[in-house]
Amino acid sequence: MAKKQAAPLTASIPGIPRSGAATVRGRGRPRRPPRAVLRGEPLPVRAVQRAFVLLALLGQQREPATLSELARTAALPVSTVARLLATLEQTGFVRRVATGGYAAGARLLQIGLTAVRGLTIYDLSETHLLHLSEQSGETANLAVRADASHAIYLRQHVSAHSIHHASWLGRLLPVDKTAVGQALAGRVNSKGFVARSDTLERGVTAIAAPVHGPGGDIVAALSITGPSYRISESDIHRYGTLVVQEAQHTSAALGAPARGGKP
């Protein structure tokens, strides 16, 4: 008489298929799928995304940020932010200052500088920004899109005046509320520039014009910014003409097609 074949061990464990694909822990309990799989989101990727969020926040800060400030802004638990910051600090992407706050580390600065220097528009803009600043006496700026809703200043030539527009290098600017944002969106007047006052900062006027790339698309914007009390209505028109001219020269240097018979 043939012996009855013993049922596989997994057959007696509820929830485990008889295929034998699942394994059994030492105490006979089924091996559960990793938590990340159950949630439908790979855990390592989520951690990387959160780390990038923190790095982006630090990149926008003009002063070191505290642990609680970063956690609140990122909408993450303090314990999670603390662990991420510890790792980022160990790898040199974040540094902790004497006051206990956190700031961008040397490795993050290195990557940022490498990325900026790799942009043709960054290199080409130097002469044009210098000319704009010398001709207007105000601060000249280069901005590009950061995402669909924001622009970012990449380069500036600061005014020689003791009172001038504060540096916003590396900070995100809303496209819909700034002159450079409107220029990047192509919303300029009939003369090719846009002027805005008292938007992000009271008492500041900005005049901007778009820069076009080889395909004709807007790839950047040049602008002049300064205290409103020093920029009259006639200055706005004069500076607008200057910005449009320098933007056209920059566009031509990038290989943009002629627009309206002009470079």
Secondary structure, 3 states (H helix, E strand, C coil): CCCCCCCCHHHHCCCCCCCCCCCECCCCCECCCCHHHHHCCCHHHHHHHHHHHHHHHHHHCCCCECHHHHHHHHCCCHHHHHHHHHHHHHCCCEEECCCCCEEECHHHHHHHHHHHHCCHHHHHHHHHHHHHHHHHCCEEEEEEECCCCEEEEEEEECCCCCCCCCCCECCEEEHHHCHHHHHHCCCCCCCCCEEEECCCCCCEEEEEEEEECCCCCEEEEEEEEEEHHHCCHHHHHHHHHHHHHHHHHHHHHHCCCCECCEC
